[in-house]
Amino acid sequence: MYSVEPLDTHNRELLKHVHPENWQNPRPTGPYNLVVIGGGTAGLVSAAGAASLGAKVALIERSLMGGDCLNTGCVPSKAVIRSGRAAHDIRAASHFGIQSQIEAIDFAAAMGRMRQVRAQISHHDSFERFKNLGIDVYMGSARFINDRQLEVGGQTLDFKKAVIASGARARVPEIPGLAEAGYLTNENVFNLTALPQRLVCIGGGPIGCELAQAFHRLGAQVTLIHNSDHLLNREDPDAAAVVQAQFLKEGIQLILNAELTGVAQSAAGKTVSYRIAGQSYQIVADAILLATGRQPNVEKMGLEAAGVRFQPQGVEVNDHLQTSNPRIFAAGDVCMRWQFTHAADFAARIVLQNALFMGRKKLSSLLMPWCTYTDPEVAHVGLYAHEAKAQGIAVDIYQKPFAEVDRALADGETEGFVKVLTAKGSDRILGATVVARHAGDMLGELTLAIQHNIGLGKIASVIHPYPTQAEAIRHLGDQYNRTRLKPWVKNLFEIWLRWQR
């Protein structure tokens, strides 16, 4: 179980909702239409959706309802990121003619605000709320006895169908001395009440980048160590380059192409040893934050007894999210490469249709957008250029830098761009990337366009308020339409207009 600290008013409110003391498990009566293992997003959506349709549902959670998103992921991280952005904006205020300075950053108060926000949201995911939806909510660890029964808290539950939504946890690499020296992950970093003055963040993916920037802005001296040659190496290279340049501009130290070789604790702090191109180096920190990926929770659930195949990478599912036991499905981080709250949400909807109503909905049919909440944000949907090339798809690329967008100039937010890929010679959108302070909010229009086959040319005919940064998307539609003005068409126009004079 995750630890929740400190036990202040906000965290007590949180625990009252997501892990209430003296919770009394119900007594099972007869078989359930659906048993759901895990109270994160995939589990909650599966359980609530099934109950609303009239199914008899059991929901089992061993730790904190709400899962990673509420407790150790989306919600707390975005609250901390917001505090960091407020500090950054004050530092940058002179650019706008505002002479100001930060007298002090109260890190404890910033973390207190995070806990307040988390507690305020937590009632949506509470044990009591789901009980009131007519769901039998059990607290404890679930273990399959066979392919039709599982055990929780000493009781046996019979089921017709089951959903494994047990999520994932932080992956901890095997580095000599790391366990002895101690480390933070997303699962305990939000328990901090004092700022680590020297923070080494290991991992340059989305979680590592978001938290490294936030803690740096809140006053930590941050060094980010990454094993690739640039940050966010799964993103569009141009987008990753913007974020990397921003990190360097803000003073975050980047150590790239590094191989970690060991960690040692001493009176000076935690010494992190690494190697680059055969040369050995060391850096000393007060705290180490691991952001080295996620590991699905597949252990100690009796999956073997249920005939459910799994690997260390997660539960094996087909495109219908069905496991090797046709009665049992899985959704969310335990089985999917898309490890996002919204992905778990929509996967759960697929499971409901397929498990309860013999549906044939496919995970591969989902169009999945995502966003990394650095500043600027990086948001993406659809194909990247390298994926289109690998699939033999010819594309046209339309790009608009925010340095050429009036509102971005007024906002002082000129780093970034909108990039759209279309099928060669067509306005059919195949993929899009937005790099901007509020890129995630801007991506919806392009996601809608791909989902419903609205071409880039049609977007040009949609009036966007001026001045807004989202106007950049319409500009790309104009770019496409200009490609349709072939020389012979322009010549015809000139002849006609000359005749009209």
NUBA-323517 format. One record per residue (C-alpha): residue in one letter; z, y, x. Coordinates in Angstrom, 3 decimals, always signed. Example, Ala and Ser with C-alpha at 12.3 -4.5 7.8 and 13.67 -1.06 7.14 Angstrom:
BEGIN
REC   r          Z          Y          X
REC   A     +7.800     -4.500    +12.300
REC   S     +7.140     -1.060    +13.670
This chain:
BEGIN
REC   r          Z          Y          X
REC   M     +0.000     +0.000     +0.000
REC   Y     -0.767     +3.511     +1.160
REC   S     +2.242     +5.590     +2.106
REC   V     +2.678     +8.859     +0.211
REC   E     +4.616    +11.481     +2.124
REC   P     +6.491    +13.801     +1.921
REC   L     +8.267    +12.972     -1.338
REC   D     +8.163    +16.524     -2.628
REC   T     +7.662    +17.613     -6.224
REC   H     +3.884    +17.212     -6.032
REC   N     +3.911    +13.734     -4.558
REC   R     +6.579    +12.596     -6.997
REC   E     +4.308    +13.800     -9.801
REC   L     +1.419    +11.907     -8.214
REC   L     +3.400     +8.675     -7.936
REC   K     +4.647     +9.002    -11.498
REC   H     +1.044     +8.697    -12.568
REC   V     -0.587     +6.386    -10.030
REC   H     +2.282     +4.088     -9.015
REC   P     +5.120     +4.489    -11.527
REC   E     +8.498     +3.049    -10.739
REC   N     +9.686     +0.122    -12.865
REC   W     +6.272     -0.441    -14.401
REC   Q     +6.427     -3.418    -16.755
REC   N     +3.394     -5.658    -16.634
REC   P     +2.187     -6.861    -20.038
REC   R     +2.189    -10.520    -21.108
REC   P     -1.327    -11.959    -21.222
REC   T     -2.345    -13.386    -24.583
REC   G     -5.490    -15.432    -24.573
REC   P     -8.604    -14.865    -22.471
REC   Y     -9.854    -11.406    -21.541
REC   N    -13.454    -10.379    -22.012
REC   L    -13.140     -8.583    -18.687
REC   V    -10.597     -8.564    -15.873
REC   V    -11.007     -5.752    -13.352
REC   I     -9.493     -5.942     -9.868
REC   G     -8.969     -2.476     -8.420
REC   G     -8.051     +0.883     -9.918
REC   G    -10.465     +3.056     -7.960
REC   T    -13.526     +4.692     -9.482
REC   A    -15.548     +1.489     -9.996
REC   G    -12.586     -0.298    -11.548
REC   L    -11.503     +2.578    -13.773
REC   V    -15.005     +3.171    -15.133
REC   S    -15.506     -0.563    -15.721
REC   A    -12.191     -0.934    -17.537
REC   A    -12.408     +2.230    -19.639
REC   G    -16.028     +1.600    -20.571
REC   A    -15.395     -1.991    -21.623
REC   A    -12.335     -1.044    -23.665
REC   S    -14.221     +1.723    -25.459
REC   L    -16.782     -0.882    -26.542
REC   G    -14.127     -3.116    -28.039
REC   A    -13.568     -5.568    -25.208
REC   K    -10.187     -7.028    -24.360
REC   V     -9.618     -5.771    -20.829
REC   A     -7.115     -6.269    -18.023
REC   L     -6.962     -3.841    -15.091
REC   I     -5.088     -4.762    -11.905
REC   E     -4.038     -2.325     -9.171
REC   R     -1.775     -3.241     -6.263
REC   S     -1.359     +0.217     -4.758
REC   L     -2.358     +3.642     -6.118
REC   M     -4.469     +4.124     -9.228
REC   G     -7.363     +6.435     -8.539
REC   G     -8.137     +4.648     -5.281
REC   D     -9.398     +6.447     -2.212
REC   C    -11.113     +9.271     -4.078
REC   L     -7.993    +10.689     -5.678
REC   N     -5.406     +9.752     -3.084
REC   T     -6.954     +9.694     +0.380
REC   G    -10.568    +10.822     +0.051
REC   C    -12.575    +13.240     -2.069
REC   V     -9.784    +15.207     -3.697
REC   P     -7.397    +15.851     -0.779
REC   S    -10.171    +16.344     +1.765
REC   K    -11.962    +18.984     -0.307
REC   A     -8.696    +20.856     -0.882
REC   V     -8.027    +20.955     +2.876
REC   I    -11.648    +21.908     +3.575
REC   R    -11.261    +24.823     +1.157
REC   S     -8.199    +26.122     +3.004
REC   G    -10.093    +25.904     +6.268
REC   R    -13.012    +27.800     +4.782
REC   A    -10.695    +30.585     +3.632
REC   A     -9.419    +30.985     +7.199
REC   H    -12.960    +30.944     +8.572
REC   D    -14.100    +33.617     +6.117
REC   I    -11.299    +35.916     +7.212
REC   R    -12.278    +35.478    +10.854
REC   A    -15.893    +36.296     +9.965
REC   A    -15.037    +39.257     +7.700
REC   S    -15.931    +41.904    +10.307
REC   H    -19.563    +40.857     +9.902
REC   F    -19.332    +42.312     +6.380
REC   G    -17.576    +45.500     +7.426
REC   I    -14.092    +44.189     +6.658
REC   Q    -11.652    +44.617     +9.515
REC   S     -9.035    +41.913     +9.144
REC   Q     -7.218    +39.293    +11.114
REC   I     -5.146    +36.208    +10.420
REC   E     -1.492    +36.884    +11.069
REC   A     -0.609    +33.213    +10.734
REC   I     -1.863    +29.991     +9.201
REC   D     +0.815    +28.158     +7.252
REC   F     -0.486    +24.621     +7.657
REC   A     +2.407    +23.185     +5.666
REC   A     +1.551    +25.498     +2.756
REC   A     -2.130    +24.505     +2.927
REC   M     -1.162    +20.841     +2.759
REC   G     +1.255    +21.656     -0.055
REC   R     -1.598    +23.180     -2.042
REC   M     -3.606    +20.004     -1.433
REC   R     -0.761    +17.885     -2.807
REC   Q     -0.461    +20.189     -5.818
REC   V     -4.172    +19.879     -6.630
REC   R     -4.062    +16.101     -6.218
REC   A     -1.029    +15.773     -8.483
REC   Q     -2.641    +18.062    -11.062
REC   I     -5.689    +15.799    -11.269
REC   S     -3.830    +12.480    -11.100
REC   H     -3.031    +12.125    -14.806
REC   H     -6.709    +11.303    -15.414
REC   D     -6.229     +8.079    -13.415
REC   S     -2.702     +7.198    -14.490
REC   F     -1.334     +3.793    -15.446
REC   E     -0.122     +5.276    -18.725
REC   R     -3.495     +6.769    -19.666
REC   F     -5.299     +3.463    -19.226
REC   K     -2.590     +1.640    -21.132
REC   N     -3.141     +4.114    -23.968
REC   L     -6.833     +3.238    -23.920
REC   G     -5.829     -0.239    -25.031
REC   I     -6.094     -1.831    -21.590
REC   D     -3.523     -4.288    -20.236
REC   V     -2.646     -2.649    -16.912
REC   Y     -1.003     -4.821    -14.267
REC   M     +0.623     -3.665    -11.050
REC   G     +0.352     -6.200     -8.264
REC   S     -2.032     -8.183     -6.065
REC   A     -4.664    -10.272     -7.812
REC   R     -5.596    -13.745     -6.555
REC   F     -8.205    -16.038     -8.069
REC   I     -6.934    -19.529     -8.891
REC   N    -10.355    -20.839     -9.884
REC   D    -13.601    -19.500    -11.322
REC   R    -12.006    -18.620    -14.689
REC   Q     -8.428    -17.688    -13.886
REC   L     -6.501    -15.390    -11.598
REC   E     -2.845    -14.728    -10.908
REC   V     -0.959    -11.437    -10.693
REC   G     +2.792    -10.937    -10.564
REC   G     +3.488    -14.592    -11.314
REC   Q     +1.315    -14.591    -14.455
REC   T     -1.997    -16.336    -15.041
REC   L     -4.870    -14.399    -16.633
REC   D     -7.824    -16.209    -18.198
REC   F    -11.116    -14.351    -18.220
REC   K    -14.661    -14.692    -19.443
REC   K    -15.973    -12.163    -16.909
REC   A    -14.400    -10.365    -13.948
REC   V    -15.186     -7.379    -11.765
REC   I    -14.110     -7.113     -8.134
REC   A    -13.650     -3.421     -7.380
REC   S    -11.096     -3.698     -4.585
REC   G    -12.658     -0.955     -2.470
REC   A    -12.473     -0.544     +1.289
REC   R    -10.158     +0.801     +3.961
REC   A    -10.564     +2.645     +7.234
REC   R    -12.102     +0.504     +9.953
REC   V    -10.027     +0.504    +13.132
REC   P    -11.975     -0.269    +16.323
REC   E    -10.478     -2.528    +18.953
REC   I     -9.592     -0.052    +21.692
REC   P     -6.988     -1.050    +24.278
REC   G     -3.742     +0.840    +23.735
REC   L     -4.806     +2.488    +20.458
REC   A     -2.306     +0.670    +18.239
REC   E     +0.562     +1.353    +20.638
REC   A     -0.260     +5.066    +20.930
REC   G     -0.692     +5.512    +17.179
REC   Y     -3.489     +7.115    +15.221
REC   L     -4.430     +8.783    +11.954
REC   T     -7.083     +7.794     +9.428
REC   N     -8.038     +9.289     +6.086
REC   E     -5.296     +7.057     +4.642
REC   N     -2.424     +8.924     +6.301
REC   V     -3.814    +12.194     +7.643
REC   F     -3.038    +13.911     +4.343
REC   N     +0.649    +13.091     +4.807
REC   L     +0.813    +15.625     +7.651
REC   T     +3.017    +18.672     +7.250
REC   A     +2.685    +19.951    +10.845
REC   L     -0.620    +20.760    +12.515
REC   P     -1.514    +18.698    +15.598
REC   Q     -2.297    +21.386    +18.181
REC   R     -4.688    +19.103    +20.064
REC   L     -6.676    +16.747    +17.860
REC   V     -9.206    +14.184    +19.042
REC   C    -11.462    +13.025    +16.244
REC   I    -13.316     +9.774    +16.919
REC   G    -16.523     +9.447    +14.929
REC   G    -19.263    +11.944    +14.092
REC   G    -20.185    +10.704    +10.638
REC   P    -19.416    +12.514     +7.372
REC   I    -15.640    +11.934     +7.320
REC   G    -15.196    +12.766    +10.993
REC   C    -17.267    +15.940    +10.770
REC   E    -15.632    +17.210     +7.581
REC   L    -12.079    +16.761     +8.848
REC   A    -12.808    +17.913    +12.407
REC   Q    -14.162    +21.228    +11.145
REC   A    -11.360    +21.690     +8.597
REC   F     -8.572    +21.064    +11.111
REC   H    -10.250    +23.278    +13.689
REC   R    -10.450    +26.123    +11.191
REC   L     -6.767    +25.631    +10.377
REC   G     -5.890    +26.202    +14.014
REC   A     -6.133    +22.890    +15.856
REC   Q     -7.978    +22.539    +19.142
REC   V    -10.437    +19.842    +18.092
REC   T    -12.507    +17.536    +20.250
REC   L    -14.941    +15.249    +18.470
REC   I    -16.034    +12.099    +20.286
REC   H    -19.154    +10.348    +19.010
REC   N    -21.126     +7.344    +20.258
REC   S    -24.536     +8.819    +19.431
REC   D    -26.515    +11.703    +20.901
REC   H    -25.946    +13.961    +17.869
REC   L    -23.677    +14.298    +14.865
REC   L    -24.518    +12.863    +11.436
REC   N    -27.106    +10.612    +12.992
REC   R    -28.025     +9.021     +9.663
REC   E    -29.077    +12.379     +8.233
REC   D    -32.287    +14.359     +8.625
REC   P    -32.318    +15.355    +12.330
REC   D    -33.036    +19.000    +11.493
REC   A    -30.056    +19.049     +9.128
REC   A    -27.751    +17.400    +11.651
REC   A    -28.843    +19.934    +14.267
REC   V    -27.748    +22.837    +12.038
REC   V    -24.275    +21.337    +11.593
REC   Q    -23.973    +20.555    +15.283
REC   A    -24.943    +24.110    +16.236
REC   Q    -22.350    +25.458    +13.796
REC   F    -19.637    +23.264    +15.321
REC   L    -20.428    +24.535    +18.797
REC   K    -20.517    +28.119    +17.529
REC   E    -17.041    +27.689    +16.053
REC   G    -15.674    +26.241    +19.289
REC   I    -15.321    +22.558    +18.437
REC   Q    -15.728    +20.530    +21.615
REC   L    -18.305    +17.757    +21.246
REC   I    -18.402    +14.679    +23.460
REC   L    -21.545    +12.708    +22.661
REC   N    -22.971     +9.356    +23.773
REC   A    -19.435     +8.306    +24.631
REC   E    -17.946     +4.819    +24.815
REC   L    -14.188     +4.651    +24.278
REC   T    -12.400     +2.518    +26.865
REC   G     -8.691     +2.977    +26.163
REC   V     -5.775     +5.019    +24.877
REC   A     -2.396     +5.520    +26.549
REC   Q     +0.762     +7.280    +25.396
REC   S     +2.658     +9.478    +27.854
REC   A     +4.985    +12.460    +27.826
REC   A     +1.898    +14.708    +27.948
REC   G     +0.464    +13.168    +24.787
REC   K     -2.120    +10.548    +23.909
REC   T     -4.667    +10.093    +26.691
REC   V     -8.078     +8.988    +25.429
REC   S    -10.332     +7.417    +28.060
REC   Y    -14.073     +7.225    +27.605
REC   R    -17.251     +6.626    +29.531
REC   I    -20.592     +8.465    +29.483
REC   A    -23.539     +7.108    +31.469
REC   G    -21.209     +5.080    +33.660
REC   Q    -18.859     +7.983    +34.451
REC   S    -15.238     +7.787    +33.305
REC   Y    -13.369    +10.713    +31.713
REC   Q    -10.078    +11.413    +29.962
REC   I     -8.781    +13.863    +27.403
REC   V     -5.199    +14.388    +26.203
REC   A     -4.339    +14.976    +22.549
REC   D     -1.327    +15.274    +20.270
REC   A     -3.018    +13.164    +17.598
REC   I     -6.036    +10.896    +17.252
REC   L     -8.002    +10.810    +14.015
REC   L    -10.203     +7.757    +13.493
REC   A    -13.340     +8.177    +11.391
REC   T    -15.190     +5.056    +12.485
REC   G    -16.392     +3.620     +9.215
REC   R    -15.058     +1.570     +6.325
REC   Q    -14.062     -2.088     +5.981
REC   P    -14.291     -3.774     +2.548
REC   N    -11.125     -5.285     +1.075
REC   V    -12.050     -8.953     +0.642
REC   E     -8.970    -10.692     +2.021
REC   K     -6.164    -12.496     +0.151
REC   M     -7.871    -12.453     -3.239
REC   G     -8.734    -16.158     -3.357
REC   L    -12.446    -15.456     -3.443
REC   E    -13.127    -18.926     -2.061
REC   A    -11.332    -20.523     -5.014
REC   A    -13.537    -18.526     -7.395
REC   G    -16.736    -19.505     -5.601
REC   V    -17.440    -15.918     -4.554
REC   R    -19.265    -15.621     -1.234
REC   F    -18.298    -12.777     +1.048
REC   Q    -18.670    -11.556     +4.607
REC   P    -16.638     -9.072     +6.654
REC   Q    -19.234     -6.547     +5.441
REC   G    -18.206     -7.168     +1.834
REC   V    -18.720     -9.296     -1.245
REC   E    -22.256    -10.637     -1.561
REC   V    -24.003     -9.461     -4.731
REC   N    -27.523     -9.547     -6.094
REC   D    -29.379     -6.531     -7.433
REC   H    -27.565     -6.959    -10.756
REC   L    -24.206     -6.710     -8.918
REC   Q    -23.515    -10.361     -9.723
REC   T    -21.703    -12.476     -7.138
REC   S    -22.384    -16.116     -6.299
REC   N    -20.146    -16.912     -9.297
REC   P    -22.241    -15.773    -12.291
REC   R    -19.065    -14.906    -14.214
REC   I    -17.879    -12.474    -11.555
REC   F    -19.409     -9.134    -10.638
REC   A    -18.537     -6.540     -7.987
REC   A    -18.964     -2.778     -7.697
REC   G    -18.045     +0.043     -5.377
REC   D    -17.152     +0.088     -1.706
REC   V    -16.328     -3.639     -1.611
REC   C    -20.004     -4.541     -1.926
REC   M    -22.261     -1.488     -1.663
REC   R    -23.788     +0.460     +1.198
REC   W    -23.474     +3.651     -0.872
REC   Q    -19.786     +4.402     -0.454
REC   F    -19.506     +7.392     -2.758
REC   T    -17.426     +8.002     -5.872
REC   H    -20.496     +8.769     -7.952
REC   A    -22.183     +5.595     -6.680
REC   A    -19.189     +3.518     -7.764
REC   D    -19.236     +5.245    -11.157
REC   F    -22.861     +4.414    -11.893
REC   A    -22.593     +0.922    -10.421
REC   A    -19.747     +0.227    -12.842
REC   R    -22.008     +1.222    -15.732
REC   I    -24.539     -1.341    -14.538
REC   V    -21.815     -3.992    -14.371
REC   L    -20.712     -3.261    -17.940
REC   Q    -24.190     -3.805    -19.327
REC   N    -24.874     -6.891    -17.251
REC   A    -21.487     -8.571    -17.605
REC   L    -20.757     -7.930    -21.269
REC   F    -24.192     -7.699    -22.867
REC   M    -26.393     -9.953    -20.707
REC   G    -28.195     -6.900    -19.353
REC   R    -30.578     -6.942    -16.393
REC   K    -29.889     -3.487    -14.986
REC   K    -30.511     -3.156    -11.248
REC   L    -28.608     -1.300     -8.579
REC   S    -31.892     -0.602     -6.785
REC   S    -33.073     +1.421     -9.771
REC   L    -30.458     +4.117     -9.116
REC   L    -31.547     +7.343     -7.468
REC   M    -28.565     +8.190     -5.279
REC   P    -27.870    +11.731     -4.072
REC   W    -25.081    +12.496     -1.630
REC   C    -23.479    +15.376     +0.185
REC   T    -21.492    +15.852     +3.391
REC   Y    -19.021    +18.701     +2.887
REC   T    -19.188    +20.398     +6.234
REC   D    -19.931    +24.122     +6.321
REC   P    -22.858    +24.322     +5.833
REC   E    -23.063    +21.262     +3.612
REC   V    -25.801    +18.660     +3.994
REC   A    -27.090    +17.209     +0.726
REC   H    -29.839    +14.624     +0.367
REC   V    -31.651    +12.554     -2.235
REC   G    -34.576    +10.138     -2.014
REC   L    -36.567     +9.289     +1.100
REC   Y    -36.245    +10.723     +4.578
REC   A    -39.438    +11.335     +6.533
REC   H    -38.747     +8.413     +8.883
REC   E    -38.205     +6.083     +5.909
REC   A    -41.499     +7.143     +4.350
REC   K    -43.259     +6.519     +7.668
REC   A    -41.653     +3.083     +8.001
REC   Q    -42.894     +2.220     +4.509
REC   G    -46.394     +3.434     +5.281
REC   I    -46.178     +6.322     +2.819
REC   A    -48.074     +9.456     +3.792
REC   V    -46.213    +12.648     +2.930
REC   D    -46.475    +16.402     +2.901
REC   I    -43.405    +18.363     +3.938
REC   Y    -42.450    +21.728     +2.462
REC   Q    -39.592    +23.648     +4.035
REC   K    -37.944    +26.998     +3.348
REC   P    -35.368    +28.361     +5.804
REC   F    -32.546    +30.360     +4.257
REC   A    -33.184    +33.032     +6.880
REC   E    -36.146    +33.937     +4.623
REC   V    -34.174    +33.946     +1.349
REC   D    -32.904    +37.335     +0.204
REC   R    -29.589    +36.144     -1.248
REC   A    -28.785    +34.087     +1.837
REC   L    -29.376    +37.183     +3.966
REC   A    -27.040    +39.194     +1.742
REC   D    -24.427    +36.442     +1.877
REC   G    -24.693    +36.083     +5.648
REC   E    -25.475    +32.408     +5.151
REC   T    -28.839    +32.083     +6.833
REC   E    -28.232    +28.803     +8.660
REC   G    -29.930    +25.946     +6.862
REC   F    -32.980    +25.197     +4.761
REC   V    -34.440    +23.330     +1.822
REC   K    -36.872    +20.574     +2.751
REC   V    -38.906    +18.587     +0.228
REC   L    -41.152    +15.579     +0.876
REC   T    -44.019    +14.923     -1.535
REC   A    -46.589    +12.162     -1.676
REC   K    -49.601    +13.241     +0.395
REC   G    -51.883    +15.532     -1.594
REC   S    -49.563    +15.471     -4.595
REC   D    -46.578    +17.397     -5.919
REC   R    -44.624    +14.169     -6.652
REC   I    -41.268    +14.599     -4.921
REC   L    -40.144    +11.647     -2.813
REC   G    -37.105    +13.120     -1.112
REC   A    -35.216    +16.332     -0.472
REC   T    -32.611    +17.695     +1.924
REC   V    -30.629    +20.902     +1.465
REC   V    -28.495    +22.477     +4.195
REC   A    -26.438    +25.362     +2.826
REC   R    -22.858    +26.357     +2.106
REC   H    -23.197    +24.996     -1.454
REC   A    -25.961    +22.460     -0.839
REC   G    -24.345    +19.838     -3.057
REC   D    -24.483    +22.188     -6.036
REC   M    -28.145    +22.983     -5.370
REC   L    -29.313    +19.382     -5.037
REC   G    -29.054    +18.617     -8.756
REC   E    -32.324    +20.333     -9.617
REC   L    -34.247    +18.263     -7.088
REC   T    -32.492    +15.047     -8.112
REC   L    -33.451    +15.720    -11.731
REC   A    -37.040    +16.353    -10.654
REC   I    -37.314    +13.023     -8.836
REC   Q    -35.493    +11.101    -11.558
REC   H    -37.793    +12.385    -14.313
REC   N    -40.990    +12.783    -12.295
REC   I    -41.122    +16.566    -12.441
REC   G    -43.497    +17.714     -9.738
REC   L    -42.877    +20.447     -7.210
REC   G    -45.646    +22.512     -8.797
REC   K    -43.816    +22.517    -12.130
REC   I    -40.649    +23.782    -10.459
REC   A    -42.626    +26.864     -9.445
REC   S    -43.026    +27.716    -13.138
REC   V    -39.259    +27.621    -13.764
REC   I    -37.729    +31.096    -13.574
REC   H    -34.774    +31.176    -11.190
REC   P    -32.415    +34.178    -11.313
REC   Y    -32.901    +36.657     -8.519
REC   P    -31.223    +36.842     -6.145
REC   T    -29.862    +33.322     -5.721
REC   Q    -30.045    +30.864     -2.874
REC   A    -31.408    +28.247     -5.299
REC   E    -34.523    +30.406     -5.521
REC   A    -35.551    +28.723     -2.267
REC   I    -36.418    +25.634     -4.298
REC   R    -38.859    +27.609     -6.450
REC   H    -40.403    +29.041     -3.286
REC   L    -41.297    +25.494     -2.248
REC   G    -43.093    +25.081     -5.547
REC   D    -45.065    +28.214     -4.714
REC   Q    -45.874    +26.733     -1.309
REC   Y    -47.317    +23.657     -2.975
REC   N    -49.348    +25.667     -5.480
REC   R    -50.912    +27.688     -2.674
REC   T    -52.265    +24.460     -1.180
REC   R    -54.250    +23.973     -4.391
REC   L    -56.119    +27.214     -3.836
REC   K    -59.033    +25.632     -1.947
REC   P    -61.577    +27.905     -0.241
REC   W    -64.287    +27.131     -2.818
REC   V    -61.877    +27.946     -5.670
REC   K    -60.955    +31.230     -3.996
REC   N    -64.668    +32.039     -3.586
REC   L    -65.224    +31.457     -7.305
REC   F    -62.333    +33.768     -8.130
REC   E    -63.774    +36.461     -5.859
REC   I    -67.186    +36.171     -7.502
REC   W    -65.678    +36.398    -10.978
REC   L    -63.491    +39.358    -10.146
REC   R    -66.343    +41.146     -8.416
REC   W    -68.449    +40.688    -11.556
REC   Q    -65.520    +42.036    -13.659
REC   R    -65.539    +45.297    -11.663
